[in-house]
Amino acid sequence: MDMTKANLTTVAEFVFLGFSSQPKMQLTLFTLFLFFYLLTVAGNIIIITVIQIEPRLQTPMYFFLTNLSFLDICYISTNVPQMLSNMVGKKIIPFSRCATQMYFSLSFGMIECVLLGVMAYDRYVAICHPLQYTVIMKRSTCIQLVAISWSSSFLNSMVISVLTLSLPYCGPNVLNHFFCEVPSILRLACTDTSFTEMVVFIFSIIIVFIPFLLIVVSYVRILLSFLSMRSASGRHKALSTCASHLTVVALFYGTAIFTYMRPQSKSSWAGGKIVAVFYTVITPMVNPMIYSLRNQDVRGALRKAIAKQRTQMLLKRH
């Protein structure tokens, strides 16, 4: 009995397989992901700063975009620094740090799902009920929606993390991944994980599918409203405000659903690592580019900020 108990508590750390064990490839990947990380942090900080200093962007849409940019900085910072450390050092992470990374990574991913749903609802109200927009999407309502997104996701992540980490891990301790994620951790449990997998699947439906359903319903209503518009300028404005959001939704939700809403036994984690890169690294990186390149207001505010900065620099020189 004592021996069994001892065996169930032997795993004190996990070892990442990562993407490659070849030094040259590791160096290439380190450089690439470091560039991605710095570009993501810088891009999202620029978006947040531009929105804060431009009075015209003090609207619900950009309030949610500010939250999304801050979230993306948190999300990528949960995983990429550890991955970079593994590429230049030992690919080992203590159990406690792995648990912390898994909890926050899962939380931030869930928040993004809910927040994208909230942003879709915001676009629906703005396009389908423009006269009531300021009443429905008032400041207090926006704050409450963001607070619900964060609090519900942290709570859901806590339930999943506690269930996952309460399982016995008695070896092996090698993770075929580049960060601690629930599906990869469950594979190392030395007991039946059917109940935990079912709970993860149910919570995935709640936190992933329900916001996704809200997005689909919102855009169906927007599409019907779009088709009934007689003004070409009205159609163009509606399309431009939705295109950026739809691009982000497609990229993030497509890869997240692939990972969390399939039976774990059918998951191929050779390809799963590549898929995980999209929703943990690529999406946070491209969000600022998508929203700035496809949004005239953000582009205009960015040009204005750059021109102001240049003017100040010229004045200092003279």
Secondary structure, DSSP 4 states (H G I P E B T S, - for coil): -HHHHHHTT---EEEE--S---HHHHHHHHHHHHHHHHHHHHHHHHHHHHHHH-GGG-SHHHHHHHHHHHHHHHHHHHHHHHHHHHHHS--EEEHHHHHHHHHHHHHHHHHHHHHHHHHHHHHHHHHH-GGGHHHHT-HHHHHHHHHHHHHHHHHHHHHHHHHHHTS---S--EESSSS--HHHHHTT-SS--HHHHHHHHHHHIIIIIHHHHHHHHHHHHHHHHHHH---HHHHHHHHHHHHHHHHHHHHHHHHHHHHHSS-GGG--HHHHHHHHHIIIIIHHHHHHHHHHHS-HHHHHHHHHHHHHHHHHHHHHH-
